[in-house]
Amino acid sequence: MKTKLIIAAIAAFFIAGCEMTEAERAEARKWLAKDATSHIVETSITLSDGREITCLAYDDSYAGGLSCDWYNTQQPK
């Protein structure tokens, strides 16, 4: 999941139309890898029906997000 977040952030730079040199791209990759991992936390959430689901939470001072592993969650009984 961390890799997907980093790839998405790098892709956002290219989609935004920013012209970057290769050195700037390398620096952006280093910064994103370091910065993103400092804001990602793995957490477990218990749903109201008792199922537990593993999630990754991204929390920055002005942005955030939650991604949960629904594929490996048990079906409700």
N, C-alpha and C positions, 0 to 999 in steps of 0.2 A: 504494500500500500504506500509506503514511504516513497518508493521509486516512482509510482504513478503520480504522486503529488509533485515530485521534482520535475518529472517529464512534462506535466501539465503546466507548471509555472514557466518552464523554459519555452514551451510551445506558445504560451501567452505573449512572451516577448516577441517572437517571430510574427505572430498573427497581428500584433499591434502595429506592425509596419516600421518598427525601429530598425535602423540600419546599424548593425554592430560589427566591429572587427572581430577576428578570431580570438584575439587576446581579451577583448571585452566579454565575449561569450564564455571563455574559460573562467574568467573572474566571476561572472554571473553564476555559472554552475557551482563553483566553490562556495560562493555566498549562499546560494539557495540550499545546497546540501547541508551546510552548517546551520543556517537559520531555521529551516523547516524542522529539522530533528529536535531543536530545542523547544519547539512549540507543540509537538505531537505527544499525546499521552494515550496509552492503552487502558481501557476501562471495561468493566463488566457491568451490565445493566440487567436487573431482574424485572421482567415484565409483570403485569398485574395477574397473569395466569400462572406465574411461578417459573416460567422459562427464563434461562439466563442467556444473554447474548453478549458476545465480545465486540467492542467498538473501538475505533480510533477517534480521538477528539483532537482537533486542531484549534488552538486558542492563541490568538495574537491580540494585542491591545485594541485593534479596530476591526478584526475579522475573525471568523471561526467557522468550524464545520464539524460534522459528525458523519462517520461512515461505519456501518455495522455489518457483521458477517451473518447475513440472513440465510445464506446457503447452508451453513453448518449448524443452524439452530434447530432444535427439536420441534416437531409438529405439536400443536396444542392437543391435549387429551380431552 
